[in-house]
Amino acid sequence: MLEVEQLNQYYGSSHTLRGISLTVKKGECLTLLGRNGVGKTTLLKCMMGVLPLSSGSVKLEGRDISKLRPHERARLGIAYVPQGREIFARLTVEENLLMGMATKSARQASHIKGDIYELFPVLKEMLQRRGGDLSGGQQQQLAIARALLAEPKLIIFDEPTEGIQPSIIKDIARVIRLLRERGDMGIILCEQYFDFARELADKFVVLSRGEVVASGTQAAMDGADVKRHLAV
């Protein structure tokens, strides 16, 4: 589904990402782990086209998309749930959800599929409330629902548990698990917390100082070794 090969990125004279390679298959959840500031969000933004690559490539279903702009990648089937949620605070919940279908035709984008409300029942009760009036956890659910309405081939979550109350974290884990079991998309989950990621991941990639320091399947990865790279 997604293949990143020898990706390098610079911010000024700083070499922020160093030769990163990874793959994600359909129906697979890859978890990207690492402390704050190691380059996780930078890597995700390079995958989305928000930041340019200095060298290397990003391929979706075998097609090189390295030079495509973010909206072009979205049309091809990549959805992004950014860190901090970035919902439209002045728009209603319903309007935010409709924005998730911006890549669809007018007819396709005219109604919200009911299965979104099955995943996030609270959103159906709040359709006419402004996004900015929702709690942080509700906004995170809205951001995920908005991304799913694009019907992506690959969905990227950037630290979806950050600043979220435990009850909502369980709901988010439930949704990611359901998406994984459904098997029709690839999933990249960027996280700081190994215990949350361990329940959902098929394989791990651990970053430190902009490079991969450990990677492997869930069965092969040693939890203590992974946590060593996450400790402050």
C-alpha positions in Angstrom: 0.0 0.0 0.0 2.7 2.5 1.0 6.4 2.3 0.5 8.9 4.9 1.8 12.5 4.4 0.5 15.6 6.1 1.9 13.8 9.3 2.8 16.0 12.3 3.8 14.8 15.7 4.8 16.6 18.8 5.9 15.4 21.9 7.9 17.9 24.5 7.0 21.3 22.9 7.7 19.7 20.4 10.1 19.4 16.8 8.8 16.0 16.0 10.4 15.2 12.6 8.7 18.0 10.2 7.8 17.5 7.5 5.3 14.1 6.2 6.5 12.5 3.2 4.8 9.3 1.5 5.8 6.3 -0.3 4.2 2.7 -0.7 5.1 0.4 -3.3 3.5 -3.3 -3.3 3.2 -5.0 -4.5 6.4 -1.8 -3.8 8.4 -1.2 -1.4 11.2 2.3 0.0 11.5 3.1 1.9 14.6 5.7 4.7 14.5 7.2 5.2 18.0 9.6 7.7 19.5 10.1 10.4 22.0 9.0 14.0 21.2 11.3 15.8 18.7 12.7 12.7 17.0 11.0 13.4 13.7 7.8 11.4 13.7 5.5 14.3 12.7 8.0 15.5 10.2 8.0 12.0 8.6 4.2 12.0 8.4 4.1 15.4 6.8 6.6 14.3 4.2 4.3 11.3 3.5 1.4 13.7 3.0 3.3 16.2 0.9 3.1 19.0 3.5 6.9 19.1 3.7 9.2 18.4 0.7 11.7 15.5 0.6 15.3 16.2 0.1 15.9 12.8 -1.4 14.2 9.3 -1.4 10.7 8.4 -2.4 7.1 7.8 -1.2 5.1 5.3 -3.2 1.4 4.5 -3.0 0.4 1.2 -4.6 3.6 1.3 -6.5 3.1 4.8 -7.9 5.7 7.4 -6.9 3.8 10.3 -5.3 6.9 12.1 -4.0 6.3 15.2 -6.0 2.5 15.4 -5.6 0.8 18.1 -3.5 -1.2 17.2 -0.4 -4.6 17.5 -2.1 -3.4 15.2 -4.9 -2.3 12.6 -2.4 -5.7 12.9 -0.6 -7.5 12.2 -3.9 -5.4 9.1 -4.4 -6.5 7.8 -1.0 -4.3 9.0 1.8 -6.1 10.5 4.8 -4.4 12.3 7.7 -5.5 12.8 11.3 -3.0 15.5 12.4 -1.6 16.1 15.8 -3.7 18.7 17.6 -6.8 17.6 15.5 -7.0 20.8 13.5 -10.8 20.7 13.1 -12.6 23.8 11.8 -13.7 25.4 15.1 -16.3 27.8 13.6 -18.0 25.1 11.5 -20.6 22.8 12.9 -19.8 19.1 13.4 -21.8 18.3 10.3 -19.9 20.8 8.2 -16.6 19.5 9.5 -17.7 16.0 8.4 -18.7 17.1 5.0 -15.3 18.7 4.6 -13.9 15.1 4.8 -15.6 14.4 1.4 -14.0 17.4 -0.4 -12.4 15.0 -2.9 -15.7 13.4 -3.8 -18.2 14.5 -6.4 -21.1 16.7 -5.3 -23.5 13.8 -5.4 -21.2 11.6 -3.3 -20.5 14.3 -0.8 -24.2 15.2 -0.3 -24.8 12.9 2.7 -22.8 11.4 5.5 -22.7 7.6 5.7 -24.4 6.2 8.7 -21.6 3.9 9.6 -19.7 6.9 10.8 -22.3 7.4 13.5 -22.0 3.7 14.5 -18.3 4.3 15.1 -18.8 7.6 16.8 -22.4 7.8 18.2 -21.6 11.1 20.1 -21.2 13.0 16.8 -24.8 12.3 15.7 -26.0 14.0 18.8 -23.9 17.1 18.2 -24.3 17.7 14.4 -25.3 21.3 14.8 -22.8 22.2 17.5 -19.7 24.2 16.5 -16.5 22.2 16.4 -14.8 24.6 18.8 -17.4 23.9 21.5 -16.6 20.2 21.7 -14.2 18.7 24.3 -10.7 17.6 23.2 -11.7 14.0 23.0 -14.9 14.7 21.0 -12.8 16.9 18.6 -10.4 13.9 18.1 -13.3 11.7 17.3 -14.5 14.3 14.8 -11.1 14.5 13.2 -11.0 10.7 12.7 -14.5 10.6 11.4 -13.7 13.4 8.9 -10.7 11.5 7.6 -12.7 8.2 7.3 -15.3 9.9 5.2 -12.7 10.3 2.4 -12.8 6.5 2.2 -9.0 6.2 2.3 -6.7 3.4 1.2 -4.3 4.5 3.9 -5.0 6.5 7.1 -2.3 8.2 9.2 -2.9 9.0 12.9 -0.5 11.4 14.5 -0.6 10.9 18.3 -4.4 10.5 18.6 -4.2 9.9 22.3 -2.4 13.1 23.1 -4.3 15.1 25.8 -7.3 12.8 25.6 -9.3 11.4 28.6 -9.0 7.6 29.2 -12.6 6.8 28.1 -12.1 8.4 24.7 -8.7 6.7 24.3 -10.5 3.3 24.6 -13.0 4.5 21.9 -10.2 5.5 19.6 -8.4 2.1 20.2 -11.7 0.3 19.4 -12.1 2.2 16.1 -8.5 1.6 15.0 -8.9 -2.1 15.9 -12.1 -2.3 13.8 -10.4 -0.6 10.8 -7.5 -3.1 11.1 -9.8 -6.1 11.3 -11.8 -4.8 8.3 -8.7 -5.2 6.3 -9.4 -2.7 3.5 -6.8 0.0 4.3 -3.3 0.4 5.6 -2.9 2.2 8.9 0.0 4.2 10.3 -0.3 5.0 14.0 2.2 7.5 15.4 2.5 7.2 19.2 4.7 7.8 22.2 3.0 5.2 24.4 4.1 1.6 23.7 1.4 0.0 25.8 -1.4 1.6 23.7 0.4 0.9 20.4 1.2 -2.7 21.3 -2.5 -3.7 21.3 -3.0 -2.4 17.8 0.2 -2.8 15.8 1.3 -5.6 13.4 4.8 -4.1 13.3 6.8 -1.3 14.8 9.2 1.3 13.6 11.1 3.2 16.3 12.7 6.6 15.6 15.5 8.4 17.4 17.2 11.5 16.2 15.6 11.3 12.8 16.6 7.7 12.0 15.2 4.2 12.4 16.8 2.5 15.5 14.6 -0.5 15.7 11.9 -2.2 13.6 10.1 -5.5 13.4 6.8 -7.4 13.9 4.9 -7.3 17.1 6.0 -10.9 17.9 9.7 -10.2 17.2 10.0 -6.8 19.0 11.1 -6.9 22.6 9.0 -4.5 24.7 11.8 -3.6 27.1 14.1 -2.7 24.2 11.4 -0.5 22.6 10.6 1.3 25.8 14.4 2.0 26.2 14.1 4.3 23.2 11.0 6.0 24.5 12.3 6.7 28.0 13.2 10.3 28.7 
